[in-house]
Amino acid sequence: MAEPSVPAPPSTVSRPVSEALLNEKWDRCISNMLIKSTLGLGFGIVFSVLLFRRRAWPAFAGVGFGAGRAYEECNWSLKQASQEMKRKA
């Protein structure tokens, strides 16, 4: 008997364009949040050591500023993607 030919499964999972775009935006948002928070922490530690006699609040303020800036950029990026999807539809 001849064996039935079974097609090979696709090597990559194809996702809708909107899902791929959303995944890319979230990846960028998370990496942006980590980078900016870390930079804010670094600047806060430097200012804490140099100017504020080793107090903790400049480091926390730096993390807050970095995270806040990353949040705003992420929010803007997701809103732009939403508006582009509405224009295409």
Steps between C-alpha positions, in 0.01 A plus 500: 500500500612851428535725800298820484716808464474728799608861450775620728390742771603859441824596669366832624159590627349774290319758705273779390677824426328682785612241756858508375495880513363497854763248613773717351364810675481323838853364463626848426303644795640250749858540382461878499366487858796292619758717329359835610438388857855368524642823359289699745626286786858552388462877478321501835783310666761732349312810615441340839869438552621831359239750618262361760727330756395147404128533552271245335236730354697614190535138389128436544417827324724397208325166468165677511596750231636223278195279543266794446671602179493141371130473588418817305696381195328162514158662532570725201630208294194284569263788424675563168468132409131507591439806284684341206289185530180710504610690189565176311160355590 
